[in-house]
Amino acid sequence: MPSENVIYFFWPEMNITVSVAALVLALAVFVFGAFSGVRANKIRIIFAVVLAALLGGLTMPLAVKMASVLHLVNTKAGVVILVTAMMVFVAALATSIYEIVTVTFPDIGMASKK
């Protein structure tokens, strides 16, 4: 079995206040979402997030190989760039999937019958 490069996970140090503020903002988004339609669309949201996470996980090995060809995985900053790019990719993918399921399907007559 050939050996491959091992990517060591590294994330830049940040002030704990920034992390706490980001966590509070994320929780506020969840709370506001709970009162503005998330309950009505929870199956669609769960479907979009699970599918995006699955596709992101299946895409990650290709991204790691591409990053190693570009010699990004040899530096800590390169690993941060790789992980950040994949987080953005999965978030954009989840948003797009949710948009397709919520907006496009009813427009073309593929909405679920209630």
C-alpha positions in Angstrom: 0.0 0.0 0.0 1.6 3.3 -1.0 2.1 5.9 1.6 0.5 9.3 1.2 1.1 12.7 2.7 -0.6 13.1 6.0 -2.3 16.5 6.5 -2.0 17.8 10.0 -4.9 20.0 11.0 -4.0 23.5 12.0 -6.1 26.5 12.5 -4.8 30.0 13.4 -5.1 31.1 17.0 -7.9 33.6 17.5 -9.1 35.6 20.5 -11.7 33.6 22.4 -14.0 36.7 22.2 -14.2 36.3 18.4 -15.1 32.6 18.8 -17.7 33.3 21.4 -19.2 36.1 19.3 -19.4 33.8 16.2 -21.0 31.1 18.3 -23.6 33.5 19.7 -24.3 34.8 16.2 -24.8 31.3 14.9 -27.2 30.4 17.7 -29.1 33.7 17.1 -29.5 32.7 13.4 -30.8 29.3 14.5 -33.3 30.9 16.9 -34.5 33.5 14.4 -34.8 30.7 11.8 -36.9 28.6 14.1 -39.5 31.4 14.2 -39.4 32.3 10.5 -40.2 29.2 8.6 -37.5 26.6 9.5 -40.1 24.4 11.2 -42.2 24.4 8.0 -39.2 23.5 5.8 -37.2 21.3 8.2 -37.2 18.3 5.9 -36.0 20.4 3.0 -33.3 21.9 5.2 -32.1 18.6 6.6 -32.1 17.1 3.1 -30.0 20.1 1.7 -27.5 19.9 4.6 -27.1 16.1 4.5 -26.7 16.0 0.8 -24.2 18.9 0.8 -22.2 17.3 3.6 -22.2 14.0 1.7 -21.1 15.6 -1.5 -18.5 17.7 0.3 -17.1 14.6 2.0 -16.9 12.7 -1.3 -15.2 15.7 -2.9 -12.6 16.2 -0.2 -10.2 13.5 -1.4 -10.0 15.2 -4.8 -9.5 18.6 -3.2 -6.7 17.1 -1.0 -5.0 15.6 -4.1 -5.3 18.9 -6.0 -3.9 20.8 -3.0 -1.0 18.4 -2.7 -0.2 18.9 -6.4 -0.2 22.6 -5.8 2.0 22.0 -2.7 -0.6 23.6 -0.4 -0.7 20.8 2.1 3.0 21.3 2.9 2.3 24.5 4.9 -0.1 25.2 7.7 -1.5 28.2 5.8 -2.2 25.9 2.9 -4.2 23.5 5.1 -6.2 26.5 6.4 -6.9 27.6 2.8 -8.0 24.0 1.9 -10.3 23.6 4.8 -11.8 27.1 4.4 -12.4 26.5 0.7 -14.2 23.2 1.4 -16.3 24.9 4.1 -17.3 27.6 1.6 -18.0 24.9 -1.0 -20.3 22.9 1.3 -22.1 26.0 2.5 -22.7 27.3 -1.1 -23.8 23.8 -2.1 -26.3 23.5 0.8 -27.7 26.9 -0.1 -28.1 26.0 -3.7 -29.7 22.6 -3.0 -32.2 24.3 -0.6 -33.0 26.9 -3.2 -33.6 24.2 -5.9 -35.8 22.2 -3.6 -37.8 25.1 -2.2 -38.1 27.5 -5.2 -37.5 25.6 -8.4 -39.4 22.3 -7.8 -42.7 24.0 -7.2 -42.2 26.2 -10.3 -41.8 23.2 -12.5 -44.6 21.2 -10.9 -42.4 18.8 -8.9 -43.5 20.0 -5.4 -44.7 17.4 -3.0 -48.5 17.1 -2.7 -49.7 18.2 0.7 
